[in-house]
């Protein structure tokens, strides 16, 4: 077991850092979503991602 850790400590370190970054981002997104924040600016005239409810099609 110690041999494995000695041979792969770099990979384990990088993998742990990546995992920590992903967990941090997911937690941040969940907290922002709970507060009502989102990436949408609520101004559909400036947004290509929103749908036009009156016409039923994308802008």
PDB file of N, CA, C, O and CB in Angstrom:
ATOM      1  N   UNK A   1       0.826  -1.186   0.000  1.00  0.00           N
ATOM      2  CA  UNK A   1       0.000   0.000   0.000  1.00  0.00           C
ATOM      3  C   UNK A   1       0.876   1.258   0.000  1.00  0.00           C
ATOM      4  O   UNK A   1       0.590   2.216  -0.718  1.00  0.00           O
ATOM      5  CB  UNK A   1      -0.943  -0.006   1.212  1.00  0.00           C
ATOM      6  N   UNK A   2       1.922   1.252   0.790  1.00  0.00           N
ATOM      7  CA  UNK A   2       2.825   2.402   0.822  1.00  0.00           C
ATOM      8  C   UNK A   2       3.529   2.600  -0.511  1.00  0.00           C
ATOM      9  O   UNK A   2       3.804   3.729  -0.918  1.00  0.00           O
ATOM     10  CB  UNK A   2       3.854   2.233   1.928  1.00  0.00           C
ATOM     11  N   UNK A   3       3.817   1.495  -1.186  1.00  0.00           N
ATOM     12  CA  UNK A   3       4.431   1.590  -2.507  1.00  0.00           C
ATOM     13  C   UNK A   3       3.518   2.312  -3.478  1.00  0.00           C
ATOM     14  O   UNK A   3       3.960   3.178  -4.233  1.00  0.00           O
ATOM     15  CB  UNK A   3       4.771   0.203  -3.040  1.00  0.00           C
ATOM     16  N   UNK A   4       2.244   1.952  -3.457  1.00  0.00           N
ATOM     17  CA  UNK A   4       1.256   2.590  -4.333  1.00  0.00           C
ATOM     18  C   UNK A   4       1.189   4.089  -4.067  1.00  0.00           C
ATOM     19  O   UNK A   4       1.191   4.890  -5.001  1.00  0.00           O
ATOM     20  CB  UNK A   4      -0.134   1.955  -4.138  1.00  0.00           C
ATOM     21  N   UNK A   5       1.130   4.470  -2.782  1.00  0.00           N
ATOM     22  CA  UNK A   5       1.055   5.884  -2.424  1.00  0.00           C
ATOM     23  C   UNK A   5       2.324   6.626  -2.834  1.00  0.00           C
ATOM     24  O   UNK A   5       2.258   7.765  -3.296  1.00  0.00           O
ATOM     25  CB  UNK A   5       0.818   6.039  -0.921  1.00  0.00           C
ATOM     26  N   UNK A   6       3.474   5.986  -2.665  1.00  0.00           N
ATOM     27  CA  UNK A   6       4.738   6.612  -3.030  1.00  0.00           C
ATOM     28  C   UNK A   6       4.839   6.821  -4.536  1.00  0.00           C
ATOM     29  O   UNK A   6       5.386   7.828  -4.985  1.00  0.00           O
ATOM     30  CB  UNK A   6       5.907   5.766  -2.541  1.00  0.00           C
ATOM     31  N   UNK A   7       4.321   5.888  -5.312  1.00  0.00           N
ATOM     32  CA  UNK A   7       4.405   5.981  -6.768  1.00  0.00           C
ATOM     33  C   UNK A   7       3.371   6.940  -7.353  1.00  0.00           C
ATOM     34  O   UNK A   7       3.577   7.494  -8.433  1.00  0.00           O
ATOM     35  CB  UNK A   7       4.230   4.610  -7.383  1.00  0.00           C
ATOM     36  N   UNK A   8       2.273   7.133  -6.652  1.00  0.00           N
ATOM     37  CA  UNK A   8       1.169   7.906  -7.230  1.00  0.00           C
ATOM     38  C   UNK A   8       0.781   9.135  -6.413  1.00  0.00           C
ATOM     39  O   UNK A   8      -0.343   9.618  -6.546  1.00  0.00           O
ATOM     40  CB  UNK A   8      -0.032   7.023  -7.384  1.00  0.00           C
ATOM     41  N   UNK A   9       1.671   9.655  -5.576  1.00  0.00           N
ATOM     42  CA  UNK A   9       1.303  10.776  -4.718  1.00  0.00           C
ATOM     43  C   UNK A   9       0.949  12.014  -5.536  1.00  0.00           C
ATOM     44  O   UNK A   9       0.070  12.779  -5.140  1.00  0.00           O
ATOM     45  CB  UNK A   9       2.439  11.096  -3.755  1.00  0.00           C
ATOM     46  N   UNK A  10       1.604  12.221  -6.648  1.00  0.00           N
ATOM     47  CA  UNK A  10       1.309  13.391  -7.499  1.00  0.00           C
ATOM     48  C   UNK A  10      -0.089  13.319  -8.091  1.00  0.00           C
ATOM     49  O   UNK A  10      -0.827  14.304  -8.086  1.00  0.00           O
ATOM     50  CB  UNK A  10       2.336  13.503  -8.626  1.00  0.00           C
ATOM     51  N   UNK A  11      -0.444  12.151  -8.600  1.00  0.00           N
ATOM     52  CA  UNK A  11      -1.781  11.971  -9.167  1.00  0.00           C
ATOM     53  C   UNK A  11      -2.858  12.122  -8.099  1.00  0.00           C
ATOM     54  O   UNK A  11      -3.904  12.724  -8.342  1.00  0.00           O
ATOM     55  CB  UNK A  11      -1.897  10.599  -9.835  1.00  0.00           C
ATOM     56  N   UNK A  12      -2.598  11.578  -6.928  1.00  0.00           N
ATOM     57  CA  UNK A  12      -3.562  11.675  -5.837  1.00  0.00           C
ATOM     58  C   UNK A  12      -3.729  13.129  -5.382  1.00  0.00           C
ATOM     59  O   UNK A  12      -4.840  13.561  -5.076  1.00  0.00           O
ATOM     60  CB  UNK A  12      -3.120  10.795  -4.656  1.00  0.00           C
ATOM     61  N   UNK A  13      -2.637  13.873  -5.338  1.00  0.00           N
ATOM     62  CA  UNK A  13      -2.693  15.280  -4.941  1.00  0.00           C
ATOM     63  C   UNK A  13      -3.512  16.103  -5.946  1.00  0.00           C
ATOM     64  O   UNK A  13      -4.398  16.861  -5.554  1.00  0.00           O
ATOM     65  CB  UNK A  13      -1.268  15.856  -4.815  1.00  0.00           C
ATOM     66  N   UNK A  14      -3.218  15.953  -7.216  1.00  0.00           N
ATOM     67  CA  UNK A  14      -3.942  16.688  -8.254  1.00  0.00           C
ATOM     68  C   UNK A  14      -5.412  16.281  -8.267  1.00  0.00           C
ATOM     69  O   UNK A  14      -6.286  17.140  -8.382  1.00  0.00           O
ATOM     70  CB  UNK A  14      -3.307  16.442  -9.638  1.00  0.00           C
ATOM     71  N   UNK A  15      -5.692  15.014  -8.154  1.00  0.00           N
ATOM     72  CA  UNK A  15      -7.075  14.548  -8.115  1.00  0.00           C
ATOM     73  C   UNK A  15      -7.834  15.105  -6.920  1.00  0.00           C
ATOM     74  O   UNK A  15      -9.001  15.480  -7.039  1.00  0.00           O
ATOM     75  CB  UNK A  15      -7.113  13.037  -8.084  1.00  0.00           C
ATOM     76  N   UNK A  16      -7.175  15.158  -5.772  1.00  0.00           N
ATOM     77  CA  UNK A  16      -7.802  15.726  -4.577  1.00  0.00           C
ATOM     78  C   UNK A  16      -8.092  17.206  -4.734  1.00  0.00           C
ATOM     79  O   UNK A  16      -9.146  17.682  -4.311  1.00  0.00           O
ATOM     80  CB  UNK A  16      -6.918  15.509  -3.369  1.00  0.00           C
ATOM     81  N   UNK A  17      -7.166  17.939  -5.338  1.00  0.00           N
ATOM     82  CA  UNK A  17      -7.383  19.372  -5.569  1.00  0.00           C
ATOM     83  C   UNK A  17      -8.532  19.615  -6.549  1.00  0.00           C
ATOM     84  O   UNK A  17      -9.341  20.520  -6.347  1.00  0.00           O
ATOM     85  CB  UNK A  17      -6.099  20.025  -6.098  1.00  0.00           C
ATOM     86  N   UNK A  18      -8.601  18.820  -7.593  1.00  0.00           N
ATOM     87  CA  UNK A  18      -9.704  18.946  -8.549  1.00  0.00           C
ATOM     88  C   UNK A  18     -11.037  18.617  -7.896  1.00  0.00           C
ATOM     89  O   UNK A  18     -12.031  19.308  -8.123  1.00  0.00           O
ATOM     90  CB  UNK A  18      -9.475  18.033  -9.755  1.00  0.00           C
ATOM     91  N   UNK A  19     -11.063  17.578  -7.095  1.00  0.00           N
ATOM     92  CA  UNK A  19     -12.287  17.206  -6.394  1.00  0.00           C
ATOM     93  C   UNK A  19     -12.727  18.321  -5.450  1.00  0.00           C
ATOM     94  O   UNK A  19     -13.914  18.638  -5.376  1.00  0.00           O
ATOM     95  CB  UNK A  19     -12.084  15.897  -5.615  1.00  0.00           C
ATOM     96  N   UNK A  20     -11.784  18.914  -4.731  1.00  0.00           N
ATOM     97  CA  UNK A  20     -12.110  20.016  -3.820  1.00  0.00           C
ATOM     98  C   UNK A  20     -12.661  21.211  -4.582  1.00  0.00           C
ATOM     99  O   UNK A  20     -13.597  21.858  -4.110  1.00  0.00           O
ATOM    100  CB  UNK A  20     -10.873  20.433  -3.016  1.00  0.00           C
ATOM    101  N   UNK A  21     -12.105  21.522  -5.749  1.00  0.00           N
ATOM    102  CA  UNK A  21     -12.591  22.648  -6.550  1.00  0.00           C
ATOM    103  C   UNK A  21     -14.016  22.399  -7.038  1.00  0.00           C
ATOM    104  O   UNK A  21     -14.852  23.302  -7.007  1.00  0.00           O
ATOM    105  CB  UNK A  21     -11.659  22.896  -7.747  1.00  0.00           C
ATOM    106  N   UNK A  22     -14.291  21.183  -7.485  1.00  0.00           N
ATOM    107  CA  UNK A  22     -15.634  20.846  -7.967  1.00  0.00           C
ATOM    108  C   UNK A  22     -16.643  20.932  -6.820  1.00  0.00           C
ATOM    109  O   UNK A  22     -17.732  21.479  -6.992  1.00  0.00           O
ATOM    110  CB  UNK A  22     -15.650  19.427  -8.594  1.00  0.00           C
ATOM    111  N   UNK A  23     -16.287  20.402  -5.670  1.00  0.00           N
ATOM    112  CA  UNK A  23     -17.179  20.457  -4.516  1.00  0.00           C
ATOM    113  C   UNK A  23     -17.447  21.910  -4.132  1.00  0.00           C
ATOM    114  O   UNK A  23     -18.588  22.264  -3.835  1.00  0.00           O
ATOM    115  CB  UNK A  23     -16.575  19.684  -3.321  1.00  0.00           C
ATOM    116  N   UNK A  24     -16.418  22.756  -4.132  1.00  0.00           N
ATOM    117  CA  UNK A  24     -16.581  24.167  -3.806  1.00  0.00           C
ATOM    118  C   UNK A  24     -17.543  24.848  -4.775  1.00  0.00           C
ATOM    119  O   UNK A  24     -18.425  25.591  -4.344  1.00  0.00           O
ATOM    120  CB  UNK A  24     -15.229  24.874  -3.823  1.00  0.00           C
ATOM    121  N   UNK A  25     -17.390  24.610  -6.057  1.00  0.00           N
ATOM    122  CA  UNK A  25     -18.256  25.234  -7.062  1.00  0.00           C
ATOM    123  C   UNK A  25     -19.694  24.761  -6.905  1.00  0.00           C
ATOM    124  O   UNK A  25     -20.617  25.572  -6.985  1.00  0.00           O
ATOM    125  CB  UNK A  25     -17.749  24.922  -8.479  1.00  0.00           C
ATOM    126  N   UNK A  26     -19.903  23.491  -6.687  1.00  0.00           N
ATOM    127  CA  UNK A  26     -21.261  22.961  -6.532  1.00  0.00           C
ATOM    128  C   UNK A  26     -21.930  23.552  -5.295  1.00  0.00           C
ATOM    129  O   UNK A  26     -23.098  23.935  -5.349  1.00  0.00           O
ATOM    130  CB  UNK A  26     -21.235  21.422  -6.437  1.00  0.00           C
ATOM    131  N   UNK A  27     -21.211  23.630  -4.197  1.00  0.00           N
ATOM    132  CA  UNK A  27     -21.775  24.214  -2.975  1.00  0.00           C
ATOM    133  C   UNK A  27     -22.119  25.682  -3.202  1.00  0.00           C
ATOM    134  O   UNK A  27     -23.171  26.145  -2.761  1.00  0.00           O
ATOM    135  CB  UNK A  27     -20.786  24.071  -1.792  1.00  0.00           C
ATOM    136  N   UNK A  28     -21.255  26.409  -3.876  1.00  0.00           N
ATOM    137  CA  UNK A  28     -21.506  27.826  -4.161  1.00  0.00           C
ATOM    138  C   UNK A  28     -22.749  27.993  -5.024  1.00  0.00           C
ATOM    139  O   UNK A  28     -23.565  28.875  -4.757  1.00  0.00           O
ATOM    140  CB  UNK A  28     -20.291  28.462  -4.858  1.00  0.00           C
ATOM    141  N   UNK A  29     -22.910  27.170  -6.046  1.00  0.00           N
ATOM    142  CA  UNK A  29     -24.076  27.255  -6.914  1.00  0.00           C
ATOM    143  C   UNK A  29     -25.359  26.921  -6.160  1.00  0.00           C
ATOM    144  O   UNK A  29     -26.391  27.556  -6.377  1.00  0.00           O
ATOM    145  CB  UNK A  29     -23.913  26.322  -8.104  1.00  0.00           C
ATOM    146  N   UNK A  30     -25.299  25.942  -5.287  1.00  0.00           N
ATOM    147  CA  UNK A  30     -26.479  25.570  -4.502  1.00  0.00           C
ATOM    148  C   UNK A  30     -26.867  26.717  -3.570  1.00  0.00           C
ATOM    149  O   UNK A  30     -28.049  27.038  -3.443  1.00  0.00           O
ATOM    150  CB  UNK A  30     -26.214  24.275  -3.688  1.00  0.00           C
ATOM    151  N   UNK A  31     -25.882  27.336  -2.917  1.00  0.00           N
ATOM    152  CA  UNK A  31     -26.174  28.447  -2.011  1.00  0.00           C
ATOM    153  C   UNK A  31     -26.751  29.639  -2.762  1.00  0.00           C
ATOM    154  O   UNK A  31     -27.700  30.262  -2.286  1.00  0.00           O
ATOM    155  CB  UNK A  31     -24.913  28.866  -1.262  1.00  0.00           C
ATOM    156  N   UNK A  32     -26.196  29.968  -3.927  1.00  0.00           N
ATOM    157  CA  UNK A  32     -26.709  31.087  -4.719  1.00  0.00           C
ATOM    158  C   UNK A  32     -28.111  30.806  -5.220  1.00  0.00           C
ATOM    159  O   UNK A  32     -28.943  31.713  -5.265  1.00  0.00           O
ATOM    160  CB  UNK A  32     -25.785  31.378  -5.896  1.00  0.00           C
ATOM    161  N   UNK A  33     -28.387  29.587  -5.593  1.00  0.00           N
ATOM    162  CA  UNK A  33     -29.723  29.226  -6.054  1.00  0.00           C
ATOM    163  C   UNK A  33     -30.746  29.348  -4.951  1.00  0.00           C
ATOM    164  O   UNK A  33     -31.892  29.716  -5.207  1.00  0.00           O
ATOM    165  CB  UNK A  33     -29.730  27.820  -6.602  1.00  0.00           C
ATOM    166  N   UNK A  34     -30.354  29.046  -3.731  1.00  0.00           N
ATOM    167  CA  UNK A  34     -31.242  29.156  -2.589  1.00  0.00           C
ATOM    168  C   UNK A  34     -31.564  30.593  -2.232  1.00  0.00           C
ATOM    169  O   UNK A  34     -32.606  30.869  -1.639  1.00  0.00           O
ATOM    170  CB  UNK A  34     -30.639  28.471  -1.411  1.00  0.00           C
ATOM    171  N   UNK A  35     -30.678  31.512  -2.589  1.00  0.00           N
ATOM    172  CA  UNK A  35     -30.887  32.925  -2.312  1.00  0.00           C
ATOM    173  C   UNK A  35     -31.611  33.630  -3.460  1.00  0.00           C
ATOM    174  O   UNK A  35     -31.834  34.840  -3.403  1.00  0.00           O
ATOM    175  CB  UNK A  35     -29.555  33.602  -2.043  1.00  0.00           C
ATOM    176  N   UNK A  36     -31.969  32.896  -4.477  1.00  0.00           N
ATOM    177  CA  UNK A  36     -32.676  33.492  -5.600  1.00  0.00           C
ATOM    178  C   UNK A  36     -31.765  34.094  -6.647  1.00  0.00           C
ATOM    179  O   UNK A  36     -32.244  34.729  -7.586  1.00  0.00           O
ATOM    180  CB  UNK A  36     -33.601  34.532  -5.108  1.00  0.00           C
ATOM    181  N   UNK A  37     -30.450  33.909  -6.508  1.00  0.00           N
ATOM    182  CA  UNK A  37     -29.519  34.433  -7.503  1.00  0.00           C
ATOM    183  C   UNK A  37     -29.415  33.434  -8.653  1.00  0.00           C
ATOM    184  O   UNK A  37     -29.503  32.223  -8.452  1.00  0.00           O
ATOM    185  CB  UNK A  37     -28.115  34.708  -6.872  1.00  0.00           C
ATOM    186  N   UNK A  38     -29.230  33.953  -9.831  1.00  0.00           N
ATOM    187  CA  UNK A  38     -28.987  33.089 -10.977  1.00  0.00           C
ATOM    188  C   UNK A  38     -28.178  33.865 -11.994  1.00  0.00           C
ATOM    189  O   UNK A  38     -27.922  35.055 -11.805  1.00  0.00           O
ATOM    190  CB  UNK A  38     -30.317  32.575 -11.595  1.00  0.00           C
ATOM    191  N   UNK A  39     -27.776  33.221 -13.052  1.00  0.00           N
ATOM    192  CA  UNK A  39     -27.014  33.897 -14.082  1.00  0.00           C
ATOM    193  C   UNK A  39     -27.915  34.714 -15.006  1.00  0.00           C
ATOM    194  O   UNK A  39     -27.424  35.479 -15.836  1.00  0.00           O
ATOM    195  CB  UNK A  39     -26.222  32.887 -14.886  1.00  0.00           C
ATOM    196  N   UNK A  40     -29.211  34.558 -14.865  1.00  0.00           N
ATOM    197  CA  UNK A  40     -30.153  35.291 -15.698  1.00  0.00           C
ATOM    198  C   UNK A  40     -30.307  36.712 -15.165  1.00  0.00           C
ATOM    199  O   UNK A  40     -30.455  36.912 -13.960  1.00  0.00           O
ATOM    200  CB  UNK A  40     -31.523  34.571 -15.745  1.00  0.00           C
ATOM    201  N   UNK A  41     -30.272  37.688 -16.053  1.00  0.00           N
ATOM    202  CA  UNK A  41     -30.390  39.080 -15.631  1.00  0.00           C
ATOM    203  C   UNK A  41     -31.853  39.526 -15.571  1.00  0.00           C
ATOM    204  O   UNK A  41     -32.125  40.669 -15.206  1.00  0.00           O
ATOM    205  CB  UNK A  41     -29.606  39.984 -16.578  1.00  0.00           C
ATOM    206  N   UNK A  42     -32.789  38.659 -15.918  1.00  0.00           N
ATOM    207  CA  UNK A  42     -34.229  38.931 -15.913  1.00  0.00           C
ATOM    208  C   UNK A  42     -34.635  39.997 -16.916  1.00  0.00           C
ATOM    209  O   UNK A  42     -35.722  40.564 -16.811  1.00  0.00           O
ATOM    210  CB  UNK A  42     -34.665  39.352 -14.538  1.00  0.00           C
ATOM    211  N   UNK A  43     -33.792  40.271 -17.868  1.00  0.00           N
ATOM    212  CA  UNK A  43     -34.116  41.206 -18.935  1.00  0.00           C
ATOM    213  C   UNK A  43     -34.043  40.439 -20.250  1.00  0.00           C
ATOM    214  O   UNK A  43     -32.994  40.381 -20.892  1.00  0.00           O
ATOM    215  CB  UNK A  43     -33.146  42.444 -18.935  1.00  0.00           C
ATOM    216  N   UNK A  44     -35.169  39.853 -20.641  1.00  0.00           N
ATOM    217  CA  UNK A  44     -35.181  38.953 -21.791  1.00  0.00           C
ATOM    218  C   UNK A  44     -34.899  39.662 -23.107  1.00  0.00           C
ATOM    219  O   UNK A  44     -34.593  39.008 -24.104  1.00  0.00           O
ATOM    220  CB  UNK A  44     -36.505  38.257 -21.875  1.00  0.00           C
ATOM    221  N   UNK A  45     -34.997  40.988 -23.130  1.00  0.00           N
ATOM    222  CA  UNK A  45     -34.681  41.696 -24.369  1.00  0.00           C
ATOM    223  C   UNK A  45     -33.187  41.618 -24.672  1.00  0.00           C
ATOM    224  O   UNK A  45     -32.782  41.757 -25.827  1.00  0.00           O
ATOM    225  CB  UNK A  45     -35.128  43.162 -24.277  1.00  0.00           C
ATOM    226  N   UNK A  46     -32.363  41.396 -23.644  1.00  0.00           N
ATOM    227  CA  UNK A  46     -30.915  41.302 -23.822  1.00  0.00           C
ATOM    228  C   UNK A  46     -30.426  39.862 -23.796  1.00  0.00           C
ATOM    229  O   UNK A  46     -29.233  39.621 -23.977  1.00  0.00           O
ATOM    230  CB  UNK A  46     -30.205  42.100 -22.749  1.00  0.00           C
ATOM    231  N   UNK A  47     -31.310  38.907 -23.578  1.00  0.00           N
ATOM    232  CA  UNK A  47     -30.916  37.525 -23.372  1.00  0.00           C
ATOM    233  C   UNK A  47     -31.346  36.659 -24.547  1.00  0.00           C
ATOM    234  O   UNK A  47     -32.509  36.681 -24.951  1.00  0.00           O
ATOM    235  CB  UNK A  47     -31.510  36.990 -22.073  1.00  0.00           C
ATOM    236  N   UNK A  48     -30.405  35.896 -25.093  1.00  0.00           N
ATOM    237  CA  UNK A  48     -30.756  34.982 -26.184  1.00  0.00           C
ATOM    238  C   UNK A  48     -31.258  33.642 -25.664  1.00  0.00           C
ATOM    239  O   UNK A  48     -31.809  32.851 -26.431  1.00  0.00           O
ATOM    240  CB  UNK A  48     -29.554  34.762 -27.092  1.00  0.00           C
ATOM    241  N   UNK A  49     -31.078  33.374 -24.378  1.00  0.00           N
ATOM    242  CA  UNK A  49     -31.469  32.092 -23.805  1.00  0.00           C
ATOM    243  C   UNK A  49     -32.929  32.021 -23.396  1.00  0.00           C
ATOM    244  O   UNK A  49     -33.477  30.933 -23.220  1.00  0.00           O
ATOM    245  CB  UNK A  49     -30.620  31.796 -22.627  1.00  0.00           C
ATOM    246  N   UNK A  50     -33.559  33.175 -23.245  1.00  0.00           N
ATOM    247  CA  UNK A  50     -34.950  33.192 -22.801  1.00  0.00           C
ATOM    248  C   UNK A  50     -35.894  32.935 -23.976  1.00  0.00           C
ATOM    249  O   UNK A  50     -35.552  33.186 -25.132  1.00  0.00           O
ATOM    250  CB  UNK A  50     -35.284  34.537 -22.132  1.00  0.00           C
ATOM    251  N   UNK A  51     -37.071  32.439 -23.662  1.00  0.00           N
ATOM    252  CA  UNK A  51     -38.079  32.238 -24.699  1.00  0.00           C
ATOM    253  C   UNK A  51     -39.064  33.380 -24.673  1.00  0.00           C
ATOM    254  O   UNK A  51     -39.312  33.972 -23.623  1.00  0.00           O
ATOM    255  CB  UNK A  51     -38.805  30.896 -24.517  1.00  0.00           C
ATOM    256  N   UNK A  52     -39.615  33.685 -25.802  1.00  0.00           N
ATOM    257  CA  UNK A  52     -40.624  34.724 -25.900  1.00  0.00           C
ATOM    258  C   UNK A  52     -41.967  34.060 -25.628  1.00  0.00           C
ATOM    259  O   UNK A  52     -42.460  33.299 -26.460  1.00  0.00           O
ATOM    260  CB  UNK A  52     -40.598  35.436 -27.308  1.00  0.00           C
ATOM    261  N   UNK A  53     -42.562  34.338 -24.478  1.00  0.00           N
ATOM    262  CA  UNK A  53     -43.781  33.664 -24.055  1.00  0.00           C
ATOM    263  C   UNK A  53     -44.972  34.016 -24.949  1.00  0.00           C
ATOM    264  O   UNK A  53     -45.844  33.173 -25.162  1.00  0.00           O
ATOM    265  CB  UNK A  53     -44.094  34.020 -22.615  1.00  0.00           C
ATOM    266  N   UNK A  54     -45.025  35.241 -25.474  1.00  0.00           N
ATOM    267  CA  UNK A  54     -46.159  35.650 -26.304  1.00  0.00           C
ATOM    268  C   UNK A  54     -46.152  34.897 -27.640  1.00  0.00           C
ATOM    269  O   UNK A  54     -47.195  34.432 -28.099  1.00  0.00           O
ATOM    270  CB  UNK A  54     -46.122  37.177 -26.548  1.00  0.00           C
ATOM    271  N   UNK A  55     -45.002  34.781 -28.244  1.00  0.00           N
ATOM    272  CA  UNK A  55     -44.925  34.129 -29.545  1.00  0.00           C
ATOM    273  C   UNK A  55     -44.651  32.637 -29.429  1.00  0.00           C
ATOM    274  O   UNK A  55     -44.859  31.893 -30.387  1.00  0.00           O
ATOM    275  CB  UNK A  55     -43.855  34.779 -30.383  1.00  0.00           C
ATOM    276  N   UNK A  56     -44.188  32.195 -28.268  1.00  0.00           N
ATOM    277  CA  UNK A  56     -43.913  30.774 -28.065  1.00  0.00           C
ATOM    278  C   UNK A  56     -42.687  30.281 -28.818  1.00  0.00           C
ATOM    279  O   UNK A  56     -42.572  29.086 -29.093  1.00  0.00           O
ATOM    280  CB  UNK A  56     -45.103  29.968 -28.478  1.00  0.00           C
ATOM    281  N   UNK A  57     -41.765  31.187 -29.158  1.00  0.00           N
ATOM    282  CA  UNK A  57     -40.552  30.768 -29.830  1.00  0.00           C
ATOM    283  C   UNK A  57     -39.372  31.537 -29.279  1.00  0.00           C
ATOM    284  O   UNK A  57     -39.536  32.536 -28.580  1.00  0.00           O
ATOM    285  CB  UNK A  57     -40.669  30.968 -31.341  1.00  0.00           C
ATOM    286  N   UNK A  58     -38.183  31.064 -29.599  1.00  0.00           N
ATOM    287  CA  UNK A  58     -36.982  31.706 -29.099  1.00  0.00           C
ATOM    288  C   UNK A  58     -36.743  33.010 -29.842  1.00  0.00           C
ATOM    289  O   UNK A  58     -37.087  33.154 -31.015  1.00  0.00           O
ATOM    290  CB  UNK A  58     -35.771  30.777 -29.238  1.00  0.00           C
ATOM    291  N   UNK A  59     -36.153  33.944 -29.137  1.00  0.00           N
ATOM    292  CA  UNK A  59     -35.808  35.242 -29.751  1.00  0.00           C
ATOM    293  C   UNK A  59     -34.616  35.079 -30.637  1.00  0.00           C
ATOM    294  O   UNK A  59     -34.163  36.048 -31.247  1.00  0.00           O
ATOM    295  CB  UNK A  59     -35.528  36.316 -28.686  1.00  0.00           C
TER     296      UNK A  59
END
